[in-house]
Structures are given as C-alpha cells and as structure tokens.
Amino acid sequence: MTASLRAKREGLSVCYLEIPGGAEKGKVRVSPLSGTTRLLRGLQGLVVFQMHRGRKVRLRKAVRASQPGPQSLPGTRADSALCSLPSLQSPAAAASPAPSEGEPRRLSAMERYRNATEVQMSQMVLPCHSNYRGELSIGQLLKWIDTAACLSAERHAGCPCVTASVDDIYFEHTISVGQVVNIKAKVNRAFNSSMEVGVQVSYEDICCGKQWNVCKAYATFVAQGKLPTKIKLKPLVPQTEEEKIEYSIAAERRRMRLAHTDTIKDLLTNSPVQSEGENRECSTVVPAEQTRVESVELILPPHANHQGNTFGGQIMAWMENVATIAASRLCHAHPTLKTIEMFHFRGPSQVGDRLLFKAIVNNAFKNSMEVGVCVEAYRHEMEVSRRHINSAFMTFVVLNGDGQPCTLPMLKPEPGDGERRFKEASARKKIRLDRKYVTSCKHTEVPLSVPWDQSNKVYLSYNNVSALKTLVAKANWVLASERDKVKIYMLEEDKFLSIRIEMTISIDATQAFLLLSDMGRRHEWDEHYVCAELVQQVDKDDMIYHVISRTISEENKPQDFVILASQRKPCSKGDPYVVAFRSVTLPTQPAKPEYTRGEILCSGFCIWQETEELTKVSYYNQATPGVLAYITTNIAGLSSSFHSTFQACEQFLQKHKEDVSVRLQNL
C-alpha cells in the first residue's frame, strides 16, 4: 500500500517537522504524499510527526545527519518543504551532507575518483637508507621512484614494462632519517608502445604533520610482451582537469626529449661556449684525471626485477654512487646532488652480466660541478665487446654550515676528449638553466617576451604549446555571449582574464589548420592585423613573425609584436590541431620608434574534427594589459568586433578551403 493511500485510510491529514523544543512556531507543514528516503539527510535532532484525529503521532526522530535511511516515511514528502527552509538544509548540505559528530563526511563522486593507474608508496627513512649525514640516499630514492613508476605503468599496460628514460630531476629538499617519503605515480599518457608516467615525491615530518615537495619526475616506460613484436597500448582517457593538462602536454614533452641531443649539438656548433673558468680567479686547480672513478658490479638475482632484467632503479643508484665519489675527489668534501639530467637506457642487462661504471668530473663552475657517468655491460667472455647501457650527467654542490653553496676549485680538463666534455658541460649548463626556467615555471611566471636563441628554441616552443593546452583544459569557462553561432566564453583565474571564442563550421579540420596557421594571411580576415612578416623559420613546425597591428597604443602609435607561432598536428585520435602564439625577443627585430612594442602571453587556435563535415574552431587569448580593454569591451557587450572578426574568419575559411586541397595530399 502506498504511503498516500495509507495516510488517507488512517485519517492522517498532514505531516510536520518539529524543531526540538516543542514550540508551535517551529513546526513545518508538509503534504502527505509518497515517502522519501532523503527526508532525514542533513537534519539533526528534528522530530517527524503527523496529526491523527487531533493528536500528534510521532513517526521518527532524525538522529544521524548522514543516515542513509532505506525506509520511507509514510505519508510524507519533504522535498518541497525542505527546499524552502535554508536554515534546515542548504544546497551545500544537500549536495554533500554534513556528518554528525565523530562520523566522516560523505565524499562526492569526483572526490571519490581515483586514477586507475595511480600507485602510492610510503616509506619510513631508516638508518640503512641514509648517507653519512643521516639523510636519505638519493640512490635509494631513485629505486623507490622507479619501482612506483613501473608498477603504475604495468597497471595500465597489463604486462611487464621496462624503464626507457627518466627526465631531468631537480631535488628541492633533503630528507632525514625518521621522516616519511610519500611517492605518487600515475600514467599521464599512453602512446603506441610507450607511456609517460608522472611521479610526485614529498616527505612528511611525523612529529608536526607538515609535508614538503621533494621533486617531480617524468619517466618513459615501454611495454614488453612475450613475443618480439611491440605491444600496442590501449589509450588513456583523462578525467580531471589536472589529468587533461598532463595528458595534453605529455606529447610536447615527448617531442622535447627526442630533440634533446640535437639541441646540444646545435649549441656547440652555432654558439661559442665560454667557460666560467676563464672569468674567475682560483688558486686551486684540480686535474680532471684525479676525479676519475671506475667500479664494477656483478648482477645477482637480488638486483633483477620481476622480469629478469637488471632493475633500472638499482642501476641509477649505482650511477649516483660513483658520481658522488668523483665529485668528492674534486672538492675533498661530501657533495650534495641537486640535479640529474635525463637518464636514457639504451639496452637491457641480465643476471650474470658485469656492469662497469665510469665517472669523471666534466667541468667545475663557481658553485657547482657536472659529473658524467657511463655504464657498460659485458659477460664473462671478455672477447665480446661491451654494450653501452646508460649515460647520465649529475650536478653537485658543496654546502657550508648555513646550507649555502661553497666556491669550488677549478678543473683542468684532459686533452682531447676531456676538453670536449668540458665544453659540452658548459653547453648543458646553459640548456639546463633554459629548460628549468622556461619549462618548470608556470607560464604566468615567465616574462611575456623571452629572448629566443638556438639553445632554448625547443623549450620556448614547449612552453608556448603547453601554456595553450593548459588553458584549453580549464574547466570553469563561463558563456559570456552568443551571437550568430559565435560563442564567447570567459575565465577568471589567477588574476588573469582569458577568453575563448568558439564556432562550428563546415570544413575539414586539416584545411582549417593549414589556413589558420599561416599568419601571413591573417590580415585577410582579421581587421586588427596590417601584416605579418616571417622573420625566422625555426623548424617545419615553429616560426617567428613580426606583426604590425592597427591597434593604437597610449603613445598614439600602432603596436607591433614579435610572435613565436608553434603548430602541432594531433598526436592521437581525439587530439586537436594546435596553433599557439607567444611573444619573444629577437636581436634582429629590435623595438622601432614608429611602433609601440606589444606582448602576447598566451593565445592560439585549437581545431577539432567533430564529424565528417563539421569542425569546431576555438580561439583562446589570455589577456595582457595591451589587449585587456579590447577584450573586456567585447565581453561587456559594448562592442561586437569579436563576432564580426570571427564571422570574417569563417568566410575566409569557406572561401579558401579548396586552395589547400593540393597541400593536403602532401601531408
């Protein structure tokens, strides 16, 4: 029998909620309709009763605020009544019920979400893990990082995985005995047979409960099956905003890894590298030969992973050990490892192999030194040539009692290869600074216009594309206006105002990409552009333009810009075509007196193929002072120039889409 029929049969005419205390004014009348299981949620200490022939009949008391209450209450329907009582149940309480004292709060679906590839590891730092200072050995930390990352990769792959490379690692803090290391690893993106795993390391002081970040690492793993053929990994679908950002930028990080070796070669070829030693005075000079270290290790079963290969974390730990010894021979003190440059495993090794580790100080700067480490493998048959397993470069400092870096002795390189390593170390230091400055900072922390040169071109392009992809992945966009199928969205975050202009048109995404990535033709549809001249062809996907605008500055002069344009095709199905813009400075394009030099922080296009015939084109712009007034005027509805500009853009795309058909055949 339904609650309403039962109420009618028993003469129950009305139901009440009574606030404890019994005051008549505390009663709330509700209709005697079908029961609801949500009546008691969020209500604590309330009495539910009905009037039966003039007498109050108590039905139930709400004792627990988060009580699930599978039973329904006869003759009640509280939804409408409770919604009219903000003091009894607020929208927040309805969405996430407040627990009663001593009971944990219920989590929302998003709060309960956890990435299926996520692996967490917590380790108490014991004396056996520490160095002479009672601090966690970096070698031991590398073992834990590699283990957690491998387990995360295998969760996604469903098969054994091996470490292919580890990106630069910057260590922000040392960790003492008795503290707890927390490691969180999850797959950011899966490519064909490899995947990127992001690892976040922090430590906590169990006495005070505080936590500090130690480092962040990105490792690449390759799936290995039983057959010699490569395994094709299933795609990863990001869910949260953070996951979408990491997923999107992973493709650009991969591109940067592949270009790393060529970047160093270009710098050594095109830019004369001057050593710091030529500009500083030091009474102590140490021959590089004195820092040389050679050590051999026999791979035993405890050193192997669950696949029978030598554990990558163990190899990295041994490399850190010999590098530390080499560094200590230069400074005659105990050095501290600050940076590990990219590890790249070139081949596997197995139980029974002998690993030969060679380390030497390549260059000593004023406050730091670079140590190079090489790993070779061989069997007991000495006539077989040695196999190159791995190489890495590590940066050490020596800290004084106040934790500040000490001045180091100068290094005298060996003739021949020693001098080559000496120069390469100087080049790597410059690249390391560029990479850390440009790629590790948030794009909002980097100056609007960063000087462009051959040594940092890869990292500026990375920052350009990743900044746009980060903006695209934001979730809090708000529709500001819509007119003639052109939508304008706005986003206020981190003291920045950003806009997104979106339209769906009948054109192939590749055609739209080719037309919109050609800045030389932008003046044909954007009335704010006078011209855009190509001044530097960085590579086939990156160009630098000098742009002259019609916008008049406060100095009553037209604005001009020097803009790096980076274009990217989709890395996998579902990815957009990307055209990203940001300001740079170029020695060949100094500011001119007839123009006011403007700057662009982050802007560009993302182009998605939605159906066979329709393509979604979205334009993004993070406002800088030079364009802020123009953007806010459009958002406020005081101008329609955005709409007219992008209607002109649509007409331009429709008119010229056949022009690029021949170019499409060559893609």
Summary of the structure (lengths in Angstrom):
residues: 667
radius of gyration: 32.0
end to end distance: 69.9
largest distance: 108.3
contacts: 2083
relative contact order: 0.07
helix: 29%
strand: 33%
